[in-house]
Amino acid sequence: MKKLLPNFKVTFLIVGFTFILLPLGLFSKGLMHSMAEFKVPEPILNSSHYFDAILWVYLHMMVIGILILTIGYSVNDIHKQKWIALLLFLVTAFYTYLDFRSAEWVFGNALYKGESSIVPAVISLLVNLLFFQLGIRLFINDKLNKMNNMDTK
């Protein structure tokens, strides 16, 4: 199981690149064209305020992706890794809630409509599960290491 689940660095590379590539895909397709697929009403799509907000959201997502990549490459201390993984699990749990809340499905408010409205929520859930499994494993491994160190003293 240890080989199957990604470690800290690999988890952060997966999430970081995902957070960079997804917005790039939307930018290449056209932001308003992409949002139209979620059946955003035409007057909103034509609003410069909405365009500015969506542009900011996806640029912000890319910046978060760059930060996550940087953390994945630079943090080697296990103690810091486990707390960063926990923090990002909590943050992405909230993002996941927001994505599911806005999607068109039985528990959502259908702010965004269509079958594809659930896709961001599913991606968010997968990211959240990556941080969850990583956090659990880091906390368990740290506890086991501390217990093993006590036994050898």
TORSEKOL-391458 format. One line per field, with one value per residue (C-alpha): z, y, x; residue in three letters. Coordinates in steps of 0.1 Angstrom, whole numbers. Example, Ala and Ser with C-alpha at 12.3 -4.5 7.8 and 13.67 -1.06 7.14 Angstrom:
# residues 2
Z 78; 71
Y -45; -11
X 123; 137
type ALA; SER
//
This chain:
# residues 153
Z 0; 8; -29; -42; -24; -33; -8; 2; -28; -54; -38; -40; -76; -86; -69; -80; -116; -116; -101; -129; -159; -152; -155; -185; -202; -194; -206; -239; -244; -234; -199; -208; -233; -205; -180; -206; -204; -169; -181; -166; -178; -208; -190; -164; -190; -207; -175; -173; -135; -139; -164; -140; -110; -130; -144; -108; -95; -121; -119; -82; -86; -107; -81; -54; -78; -80; -42; -37; -62; -43; -9; -24; -36; -6; 26; 38; 75; 84; 113; 89; 62; 84; 95; 60; 47; 75; 68; 30; 38; 58; 32; 3; 23; 24; -13; -20; 1; -20; -53; -43; -29; -63; -86; -101; -82; -54; -26; -46; -52; -90; -92; -120; -142; -163; -158; -160; -130; -107; -124; -104; -72; -81; -89; -56; -38; -53; -43; -8; -6; -16; 12; 36; 29; 31; 64; 80; 68; 79; 114; 118; 105; 128; 158; 149; 145; 179; 195; 178; 190; 226; 223; 212; 241
Y 0; 23; 22; 27; 60; 91; 105; 142; 154; 134; 145; 181; 178; 162; 189; 217; 208; 201; 236; 251; 230; 232; 270; 270; 247; 271; 301; 283; 275; 309; 317; 329; 300; 276; 293; 291; 253; 256; 275; 308; 333; 354; 388; 376; 361; 395; 414; 427; 423; 386; 382; 400; 378; 346; 357; 365; 331; 311; 332; 327; 290; 290; 309; 284; 257; 273; 277; 240; 230; 251; 236; 201; 207; 226; 212; 181; 182; 155; 175; 205; 182; 166; 200; 214; 183; 187; 224; 218; 190; 214; 241; 218; 203; 237; 242; 208; 217; 249; 231; 204; 231; 250; 220; 207; 175; 163; 181; 212; 245; 243; 277; 261; 238; 208; 174; 189; 212; 183; 178; 206; 191; 156; 170; 189; 158; 138; 166; 166; 128; 131; 155; 134; 101; 119; 136; 103; 85; 113; 115; 77; 74; 102; 85; 51; 67; 83; 50; 32; 58; 54; 16; 20; 42
X 0; 29; 41; 6; -1; 20; 44; 46; 66; 46; 13; 23; 35; 2; -19; 4; 4; -33; -39; -18; -30; -68; -69; -46; -71; -99; -78; -70; -107; -118; -131; -165; -170; -160; -184; -212; -209; -222; -252; -242; -269; -259; -262; -237; -214; -213; -205; -170; -173; -179; -151; -127; -138; -134; -101; -89; -102; -83; -52; -53; -57; -25; -6; -18; -6; 29; 30; 20; 47; 73; 62; 65; 100; 113; 98; 118; 111; 85; 71; 63; 51; 24; 11; 11; -7; -33; -38; -42; -66; -88; -86; -94; -122; -138; -132; -147; -178; -182; -178; -204; -228; -228; -231; -264; -270; -293; -274; -263; -280; -274; -258; -238; -259; -254; -238; -203; -210; -201; -167; -149; -163; -151; -116; -116; -126; -97; -73; -88; -84; -48; -41; -61; -43; -9; -18; -29; 2; 26; 10; 10; 46; 58; 41; 56; 91; 88; 77; 106; 131; 118; 123; 159; 168
type MET; LYS; LYS; LEU; LEU; PRO; ASN; PHE; LYS; VAL; THR; PHE; LEU; ILE; VAL; GLY; PHE; THR; PHE; ILE; LEU; LEU; PRO; LEU; GLY; LEU; PHE; SER; LYS; GLY; LEU; MET; HIS; SER; MET; ALA; GLU; PHE; LYS; VAL; PRO; GLU; PRO; ILE; LEU; ASN; SER; SER; HIS; TYR; PHE; ASP; ALA; ILE; LEU; TRP; VAL; TYR; LEU; HIS; MET; MET; VAL; ILE; GLY; ILE; LEU; ILE; LEU; THR; ILE; GLY; TYR; SER; VAL; ASN; ASP; ILE; HIS; LYS; GLN; LYS; TRP; ILE; ALA; LEU; LEU; LEU; PHE; LEU; VAL; THR; ALA; PHE; TYR; THR; TYR; LEU; ASP; PHE; ARG; SER; ALA; GLU; TRP; VAL; PHE; GLY; ASN; ALA; LEU; TYR; LYS; GLY; GLU; SER; SER; ILE; VAL; PRO; ALA; VAL; ILE; SER; LEU; LEU; VAL; ASN; LEU; LEU; PHE; PHE; GLN; LEU; GLY; ILE; ARG; LEU; PHE; ILE; ASN; ASP; LYS; LEU; ASN; LYS; MET; ASN; ASN; MET; ASP; THR; LYS
//
